Amino acid sequence: MKINRAYPGLCEEFTPAGTPRYRVRVVGQKKKKIGLPIGMTDQHPEFDAAYNAAREGKKHVSQAAAKVRPKTLDDLRLKYIAAMKVLLKTGDLQQPTVDGRTRGLKKACDVKKGKVRIGSMNADLPEEAFFHILDSFGVETGAAENTLKALKAAYKWGRTRGFPKSSAVLQVPSPHKGKGGATPWTADDEAKFLECHGPGTMARRWFLLAKNMAGRIGDTHDIGPGNIKLKEGRAYLAWQPKKRGSKRVEVPLMFELAEELQRGIAHDEAFLINAHGRPYASAGSLDNRIRKWVIAAGLFKEVEEQNLKTKKKETVKKAIRSQHGIRKATALELAHAGASVFEIAARLSHSDVKSSAPYVADVDRARLAESGFELVQQALENQSVPHPELRGTLEPDEANKIEASEKKWQPVGESNPSFQVENLAS
């Protein structure tokens, strides 16, 4: 039996014949479960209604009108999900991408215009319909952007398979305005975290592993003893990032991490173990634990959120640091040390140096601002105009001195030697 964390009380089981099925535990009755129709998955248009009814102890009655009609947005969604499963097997898509697009498309289809689900409408929707979908997310512009990406991917796939060849969604701009992403960890953040989580704790092991790897969280939970390689008598961490197009990474094993791995629980498959002594099942489960470790270290902010059960506002703690912040801090550290975009790309397994360029650009911009200020200060102190090398001056080792001339300016006329020469020439 497998528990689906996205839907509390939902259990995935298999019949004696090996057919998968869903059963839902009724709220307040741990021993009572109601089965969903065989073949119904979390991508089915009626799934939410069936799940909610089962949680209340009721059987969901399917409506004939709920059947997916051809050429609708629901039809495009289900066919594209089936196509993504094939692309997943061929290695052209990764599981996180498939999961993200599946969720995004489901949210888009479930948005209503009046009393009608947009998923039941013809897939050739006008631009206004897509803006209506995005507006339904309110301030959650990040989630809206993910849904928009999923819609664009589905329509690009569908334009050669009987769906609109030039959907209006392809021209819809993203509503999300980036805020710089994750916040890089500072030296004070690191000291505070390590002071809270001492030697031998799984939190400390995670932090040192993340710092050593400077990798993505999607790879971290899988790293274990099998990823340690010996080369010329030195230990290295080696892994192939899951993100498509990423290059294989090999980095020396930090002494602090090697020392920490000798403490605490050891496992043959992974370095990071949950409270049950097993490796984390996914990057999401590890991320949830990281948030708790960060909050425990005092790296949080308090915000007000509405409790979905009580419908009341509550003050909750939100972690303000993440694993991606460690990755960004490493990139900035390399840039400040003078590393090139190629060196940063190799360290962070970027497939394109364009992803590394912003780190170098920000550091170089700060350096140029500082050096420009120093040039002005030097000019004021020396009453001279400093010049950089290769500027075309005859004496590059000295500044151009502004010397006062004792000779007075002479107007054009007979007393001017130049004028006299011109007269003689004429």
Secondary structure, 3 states (H helix, E strand, C coil): CEECCCCCCEEEEECCCCCEEEEEEECCEEEEEEECCCCCCCCCCCHHHHHHHHHCCCCCCCCHHHCCCCCEHHHHHHHHHHHHHHHHHHCCCCHHHHHHHHHHHHHHHHCEECCEEHHHCECCCCHHHHHHHHHCCCCCHHHHHHHHHHHHHHHHHHCCCCCCCCCHHHHCCCCCCCCCCCCCCCHHHHHHHHHHCCCCCHHHHHHHHHHHHCCCHHHHCCCCHHHEEEECCEEEEEECCCCCCCCCEEEECCHHHHHHHCCCCCCCCCCCECCCCCECCCHHHHHHHHHHHHHHCCCEEEEEEECCCCCCEEEEEEECCCHHHHHHHHHHHHHHCCCCHHHHHHHHCCCCHHHCHHHHHHHHHHHHHHHHHHHHHHHHHHCEECCCCCCCCCCCCCCEECCCCCCCCCCCCCCCHHHHHHHHHC
